[in-house]
Amino acid sequence: MNVPSYFADAESSLDEAAVVLFGVPYGRTSSFRFGAHLAPLAIRQASWNFETFNFRTGKDLRDIPFHDYGNLEVEEDKPSEMVKKTTAFVTTLLKKEKFPLALGGEHAITPGIVHAFPQDIAVVSIDAHLDFRQQYENEPYNHACVIRRLADHLPIDNIAVLGVRSAEKEEFEEAKQQGLFFIDAFTIHEKGMDYALQRAQRHLKQKKIYLTLDIDGIDPAYAPGTSTPEPFGLTPFDVFACIDSFASRLVGFDVVEVCPPYDNGETALLAAKLIRYIIEHVGAA
C-alpha cells in the first residue's frame, strides 16, 4: 500500500501537539493467533482511507494538533522490559502535558502505559476477557494478566471492565472475591450499553479515566482480525457510546489486539476510525 508510514493528518510537531500517537509493536506473549506486532503499521495505513471531516461529529481532523511519534523499539524485549520502556516513554509525555494514544500490539502493553499515571486515575477496559490471572504461561506480564497488573498499581475499585464474556473459573471467582467491577456482554445485550455506562460512572465517580480498548471486546463479526476472538461481543456503536460517556475525563487511550494477518483489513480500519474519534474528542477540548 503506497501511503505514508505515519497516521493520516498527524501533521503537528511533538511540541505543538495536544495528542501524541505512538506504536508499541509487541506480540511476544500472544497465545492463540500471532501478528499483533504488525498492527501499528496496519492501523496507520488504514487511517489514510478516511476523509478529514467526520460526517457524524462535524469536526475536521485538520483543525486538531496531533503528532505521530512512531514506534517504540520493543519487539524483541522480554515483557517486563517492554513494560519498563513503555512506562518511561509515557512518563515523558505526561511531563509535557500530552495526551498519550497508543497503537498496540497486544494487551500486555497497557500496564506499561498506566503505570506512568498517578494512582488516583481510573481505568475503563473494553475486553472480551477478564485478564485477571496472576500469571499465564509462567509470565506475570502476559496479555492474560493485564487487569491484575493494573490492580498492582491502582486500587481495584478504580478499574471497570465492560463487555467481558470469557474467564477461567478460578480467575472469575477470585475477581469476584476481590471486588473487581465488571459487566458482561450478555448483560449489556439485555439491558443496553447506557445501563452499563451509568453503572460504571457511579462506580468510578468523577475520577479521570484511562480507556483501553481490546478490539476483541467488539464482536468478531465487526472485528475478525484479532488475536483471541470471542463471539457474542459489543458493537462499534457501543464503543462510540463509551467514548462519548467518558470523553470529558479521558487522560489516555490505547487500542490493542488488532491482528492483521487474520482478516482483510477490516479490523485495522475500525481501530483507525475509533482512534480518529478519540482525537476529535480530546484534541479539540
Helices and strands as residue ranges (DSSP letters): E 19-24, G 36-38, H 39-47, G 61-63, E 66-71, H 79-95, E 99-104, G 107-109, H 110-114, E 122-126, G 143-145, H 146-153, G 156-158, E 159-164, H 169-178, E 181-184, H 185-191, H 193-204, E 209-214, G 215-217, H 236-246, G 247-249, E 250-256, G 260-262, H 266-283
